[in-house]
Amino acid sequence: MARRCMISGKGPMVGNNVSHAKNKTKRRFLPNLRTVRIQLEDGTSTKVRICAKELRTLKKSS
């Protein structure tokens, strides 16, 4: 299963681990995904994987 937000499309980013001696090695920054159950307009509910930022936005709008 892809590590991608189903609403915003946010996915993993690539960067560097930087040590005290400035040695650089590749690393991945993963999104903060949560599995939540969302109620749809027709009364049914479905599970979606969304990032924490989008979850906060959904709670703010409802």
N, C-alpha and C positions, 0 to 999 in steps of 0.2 A: 504494500500500500504506500502510495506516495506521501511524503511529508509536505503537504501543501494545503493551505487554507481553502476551503470550498467557497468562501465568499469573496475574499480579497485576492486570492491567488498567491499569497505570500509563501515563499518556499525557502530552502536553504541558501545561505550566502557563503562565500569563500573568503577567508582572510588568513592572517598569520598569527601563530603563537610567537611572541617575542620574549626571549629570556632576558635576564639582567645583563648578560654579555652581548645583547643585541643579535643573538642567533635567531633566525627565522625559519619556522617550519609551518607547512600548510595545515589549516584546520577548517572546520565547518561550523557556521553559526546556524543552529536549527531554530525554526519558529516555535513559539510556545503554544502548542496545539492542545485543545481540549475537545473531548467528545461530549456533545450536548444533545438533548432531545428538544426539537423545535416543533411547536404547534403550527400547522399550516392553516390557510384560510378555510379549506373544506372540512376542517375538524380532525383530520388525521395528523399523526405526529411521525417524525422521521429523525434518525440520528445523523448528525453532521459533525465533521471535524473542522473546527474553526480556531483561529488564533485568539489569544486572550484579549487583544485589542478590539477585535470584532465582537467578542462576547460582551465586552464593556459597552460598546456602541449599541448593541441590541438591547441590553438592559436599560440603557439611558433613553432609548426611543420608545420603549413600551411602558 
